[in-house]
Amino acid sequence: MIIESTNQLFEISTEELSVWEKRPHKQNFFEIVYIEKGSGLQCVNEHEFEYHGGNIFLLPPLDCHSFIIKQTSIFHFIRFTDHFFMSDSGFTDYKIWFDQMAHILANYNKIPGDIISTPRERDYIVNSINFIQNEYSNIDSYSNSIIMEIMASIVNILARSIEKKYIEQNDQLDKRFGEILRFINSNILENDKLRVSSLAENFNISKTYFSEYFKKQAGISLAEYILNSKLKIAETKILHTKLSLKEIAYQLNFTDSSHLSKAFKKKNGVTIKMFKANPHSIYQTNLNQ
């Protein structure tokens, strides 16, 4: 498996392809793919989904992906790392944005394929991509700030669509459980709000029954769900920020860096050091389990 990387903070390209000649690969950057025309299959983590003209996908780092082209397709690729948003040229709330992106990564695999909720949102993103391409081709001293702000709005729309579809899937089973997940995901770093007693009271469920109810709906315990979500955020921060383990542990409410390291290894089967050296190691370990 190839892990594709980019040293650039941001790049955009357009390709018309009748055959996807690249091998399935992973990458260390985020990628938005807009398919202007054509049809075929999108392959993500060994699962296949039909695509057609107008589809928009978000591919997080470390997802294995490729395309099987059935009809000649025009792809627009926007590749970027979180460091693009660390610039001082216009984006003023990096931490909030990055935590939102980490939340997307924590939940995205539950809702593969095209994620745009409404024609209005799709039109906005398509028009924004076209505008970014023009700005990128005629770059000047204002361009980075303009592109950054447009990208931030696109990411916010994607985050909203992902969360909406994720919650709707759980609403089909139990509307109240969907709201519980929304609340947990929105307050993942606020321990007091995520205690069983607090959640039970907030959603009018018996304190003695809440843990059993959550596990029945989610398939895992509340504590495991919260821990897995935090560790997924930790993966992103480890790879894409210069924060120390101590700082990441503090942000995610682990006792200390040792606590984070032990939890990370127990869940993923590799140490944080091994993961940083080879992000693909988690995927390899999971295949062997």
C-alpha positions as CSV (number, residue, x, y, z in Angstrom):
1,M,0.0,0.0,0.0
2,I,1.3,3.4,-1.0
3,I,1.0,6.4,1.3
4,E,1.0,9.5,-0.8
5,S,2.2,12.7,0.8
6,T,2.4,16.3,0.0
7,N,4.7,19.0,1.2
8,Q,2.4,21.7,-0.1
9,L,-0.2,23.1,2.3
10,F,-2.7,23.5,-0.5
11,E,-3.1,22.4,-4.1
12,I,-6.0,22.0,-6.6
13,S,-6.0,20.2,-9.9
14,T,-8.4,18.9,-12.6
15,E,-8.0,15.6,-14.4
16,E,-10.0,13.9,-17.2
17,L,-9.5,10.2,-16.9
18,S,-10.9,7.1,-18.7
19,V,-8.8,4.7,-16.6
20,W,-7.6,5.1,-13.0
21,E,-4.0,4.0,-13.3
22,K,-2.9,4.8,-9.7
23,R,-2.8,1.9,-7.3
24,P,-5.1,2.1,-4.3
25,H,-3.3,4.4,-1.8
26,K,-3.5,6.3,1.4
27,Q,-2.4,9.9,1.9
28,N,-1.3,12.2,4.6
29,F,-3.6,15.1,3.5
30,F,-7.3,15.9,3.3
31,E,-8.8,15.7,-0.1
32,I,-12.1,17.0,-1.5
33,V,-13.1,15.3,-4.8
34,Y,-15.7,16.9,-7.0
35,I,-16.7,14.8,-10.0
36,E,-17.9,17.1,-12.8
37,K,-19.0,14.3,-15.1
38,G,-18.6,10.5,-15.6
39,S,-19.5,7.5,-13.6
40,G,-17.9,4.5,-11.9
41,L,-17.1,3.2,-8.5
42,Q,-15.4,4.9,-5.6
43,C,-13.4,2.4,-3.5
44,V,-12.8,3.4,0.2
45,N,-11.2,1.0,2.6
46,E,-12.1,-2.0,0.4
47,H,-15.8,-1.0,0.0
48,E,-17.2,0.2,-3.3
49,F,-19.8,2.9,-3.9
50,E,-21.2,4.2,-7.2
51,Y,-20.3,7.7,-8.3
52,H,-21.6,9.9,-11.0
53,G,-21.3,13.5,-12.2
54,G,-22.1,16.0,-9.5
55,N,-20.8,13.9,-6.6
56,I,-18.6,15.4,-3.9
57,F,-16.5,13.3,-1.6
58,L,-14.3,14.1,1.4
59,L,-11.3,11.8,1.8
60,P,-9.6,12.0,5.2
61,P,-6.0,11.1,5.7
62,L,-5.3,7.3,6.0
63,D,-8.4,6.1,4.3
64,C,-7.4,3.7,1.4
65,H,-9.1,4.9,-1.8
66,S,-9.2,4.6,-5.5
67,F,-11.7,4.9,-8.4
68,I,-12.9,2.3,-11.0
69,I,-13.9,4.4,-14.0
70,K,-16.8,3.1,-16.1
71,Q,-17.4,6.3,-18.1
72,T,-14.7,8.9,-18.8
73,S,-14.7,11.3,-15.8
74,I,-13.6,14.8,-15.0
75,F,-12.2,14.9,-11.4
76,H,-11.5,18.1,-9.5
77,F,-9.1,17.4,-6.6
78,I,-8.5,19.8,-3.7
79,R,-5.7,18.6,-1.4
80,F,-4.8,20.4,1.8
81,T,-3.3,19.8,5.2
82,D,-4.5,21.4,8.4
83,H,-1.4,23.6,8.4
84,F,-2.9,25.6,5.6
85,F,-5.3,27.0,8.2
86,M,-2.5,28.0,10.6
87,S,-1.6,31.0,8.5
88,D,-2.3,34.5,9.9
89,S,-3.8,35.6,6.6
90,G,-7.4,35.7,7.4
91,F,-8.4,32.6,9.4
92,T,-8.8,33.6,13.0
93,D,-10.0,30.6,14.9
94,Y,-7.8,27.7,13.9
95,K,-8.3,25.6,17.1
96,I,-12.1,25.5,16.7
97,W,-11.8,24.6,13.0
98,F,-9.3,21.9,13.6
99,D,-11.3,20.2,16.4
100,Q,-14.3,20.3,14.0
101,M,-12.2,18.5,11.4
102,A,-11.0,16.0,14.0
103,H,-14.7,15.3,14.7
104,I,-15.3,14.7,11.0
105,L,-12.5,12.2,11.0
106,A,-13.9,10.4,14.0
107,N,-17.3,9.8,12.4
108,Y,-16.7,9.9,8.6
109,N,-16.4,6.1,8.0
110,K,-19.9,5.6,9.3
111,I,-21.3,7.6,6.3
112,P,-19.3,6.8,3.2
113,G,-20.0,8.1,-0.3
114,D,-21.4,11.5,-1.3
115,I,-22.3,13.5,1.8
116,I,-23.9,16.7,0.6
117,S,-27.4,17.2,2.0
118,T,-29.1,19.8,-0.3
119,P,-28.8,21.1,-3.9
120,R,-28.2,24.5,-2.4
121,E,-25.1,23.3,-0.6
122,R,-23.9,21.3,-3.6
123,D,-24.2,24.4,-5.9
124,Y,-22.3,26.5,-3.4
125,I,-19.4,24.0,-3.1
126,V,-19.2,23.6,-6.9
127,N,-19.2,27.3,-7.5
128,S,-16.6,27.8,-4.7
129,I,-14.3,25.1,-6.3
130,N,-14.6,26.9,-9.6
131,F,-13.8,30.2,-7.9
132,I,-10.8,28.8,-6.0
133,Q,-9.4,27.3,-9.3
134,N,-9.6,30.8,-10.9
135,E,-8.0,32.4,-7.9
136,Y,-5.3,29.7,-7.7
137,S,-4.5,30.2,-11.4
138,N,-4.2,34.0,-11.0
139,I,-2.7,34.2,-7.5
140,D,-1.7,37.5,-5.9
141,S,-1.1,38.8,-2.4
142,Y,-4.8,38.5,-1.5
143,S,-5.3,35.0,-2.8
144,N,-4.2,32.9,0.1
145,S,-6.6,34.7,2.5
146,I,-9.5,34.5,0.0
147,I,-8.9,30.8,-0.6
148,M,-8.6,30.1,3.1
149,E,-11.9,31.7,3.9
150,I,-13.7,29.9,1.1
151,M,-12.2,26.6,2.1
152,A,-13.2,27.1,5.7
153,S,-16.8,27.6,4.6
154,I,-16.7,24.5,2.5
155,V,-15.3,22.5,5.4
156,N,-18.1,23.8,7.7
157,I,-20.7,22.7,5.1
158,L,-19.2,19.2,4.9
159,A,-19.1,19.0,8.7
160,R,-22.7,19.9,8.9
161,S,-23.7,17.4,6.2
162,I,-21.7,14.6,7.8
163,E,-23.2,15.2,11.2
164,K,-26.7,15.4,9.8
165,K,-26.4,12.1,8.0
166,Y,-24.7,10.4,10.9
167,I,-27.5,11.5,13.3
168,E,-30.2,10.6,10.8
169,Q,-28.9,7.1,10.6
170,N,-29.3,6.7,14.3
171,D,-32.6,8.5,14.4
172,Q,-34.0,5.7,12.2
173,L,-33.3,3.3,15.1
174,D,-34.1,5.7,18.0
175,K,-34.5,9.4,17.6
176,R,-33.5,10.1,21.2
177,F,-30.2,8.1,20.8
178,G,-29.4,10.2,17.7
179,E,-29.7,13.3,19.9
180,I,-27.5,11.7,22.5
181,L,-24.8,11.1,20.0
182,R,-25.0,14.6,18.7
183,F,-24.7,15.9,22.2
184,I,-21.7,13.7,23.0
185,N,-19.9,14.5,19.8
186,S,-20.4,18.2,20.3
187,N,-19.1,18.1,23.9
188,I,-16.5,15.4,23.5
189,L,-13.9,17.4,25.5
190,E,-16.2,18.4,28.4
191,N,-16.1,15.5,30.8
192,D,-18.7,16.9,33.2
193,K,-21.3,16.9,30.5
194,L,-20.5,13.3,29.5
195,R,-21.0,11.7,32.9
196,V,-23.8,9.0,33.0
197,S,-25.7,11.0,35.6
198,S,-25.6,14.2,33.5
199,L,-26.5,12.5,30.3
200,A,-29.3,10.5,31.9
201,E,-30.8,13.7,33.5
202,N,-30.4,15.7,30.2
203,F,-32.2,13.1,28.2
204,N,-34.7,12.0,30.8
205,I,-33.5,8.4,31.1
206,S,-33.1,6.5,34.3
207,K,-29.5,6.7,35.7
208,T,-29.5,3.0,36.4
209,Y,-30.7,2.2,32.9
210,F,-28.7,4.7,30.8
211,S,-25.4,2.6,30.5
212,E,-27.4,-0.5,29.4
213,Y,-29.5,1.7,26.9
214,F,-26.4,3.2,25.4
215,K,-24.6,-0.1,24.9
216,K,-27.7,-1.7,23.4
217,Q,-27.9,1.2,20.8
218,A,-24.2,1.7,20.1
219,G,-22.9,-1.8,20.5
220,I,-20.1,-0.5,22.8
221,S,-20.2,1.1,26.2
222,L,-20.4,4.9,26.7
223,A,-16.8,5.0,28.1
224,E,-15.5,3.0,25.1
225,Y,-17.3,5.3,22.6
226,I,-15.9,8.4,24.2
227,L,-12.4,7.0,24.4
228,N,-12.4,5.8,20.8
229,S,-13.6,9.3,19.7
230,K,-10.8,11.0,21.6
231,L,-8.2,8.6,20.3
232,K,-9.3,9.3,16.7
233,I,-8.9,13.0,17.4
234,A,-5.5,12.2,18.9
235,E,-4.4,10.4,15.7
236,T,-5.1,13.6,13.7
237,K,-3.3,15.8,16.2
238,I,-0.3,13.5,16.3
239,L,0.1,13.5,12.6
240,H,-0.9,17.1,11.7
241,T,0.2,19.4,14.5
242,K,3.4,20.1,16.3
243,L,1.8,19.7,19.7
244,S,3.7,17.5,22.2
245,L,2.0,14.4,23.6
246,K,1.7,16.2,26.9
247,E,-0.3,19.0,25.2
248,I,-2.5,16.6,23.2
249,A,-3.2,14.6,26.4
250,Y,-4.1,17.8,28.2
251,Q,-6.5,18.9,25.4
252,L,-8.2,15.6,25.3
253,N,-8.5,15.2,29.1
254,F,-6.2,12.3,29.6
255,T,-4.4,12.1,32.9
256,D,-1.0,12.6,31.3
257,S,1.0,11.6,28.1
258,S,1.6,8.1,29.6
259,H,-2.1,7.6,30.0
260,L,-2.7,8.6,26.4
261,S,0.2,6.4,25.1
262,K,-1.1,3.3,26.9
263,A,-4.7,3.9,25.7
264,F,-3.5,4.4,22.1
265,K,-1.5,1.2,22.1
266,K,-4.2,-0.8,23.7
267,K,-6.7,0.3,21.0
268,N,-4.5,0.3,18.0
269,G,-1.9,-2.3,18.7
270,V,1.0,0.0,18.0
271,T,2.8,2.7,19.9
272,I,2.4,6.4,19.1
273,K,6.1,6.4,18.0
274,M,5.4,3.5,15.5
275,F,2.3,5.3,14.3
276,K,4.2,8.6,13.6
277,A,6.9,6.7,11.7
278,N,4.3,4.7,9.7
279,P,0.7,5.9,9.9
280,H,-0.2,2.8,7.8
281,S,0.7,0.6,10.8
282,I,-2.7,0.9,12.4
283,Y,-4.4,-0.3,9.2
284,Q,-2.0,-3.2,9.0
285,T,-2.6,-4.2,12.6
286,N,-6.4,-4.1,12.2
287,L,-6.2,-6.4,9.1
288,N,-4.3,-8.9,11.2
289,Q,-6.7,-9.0,14.1
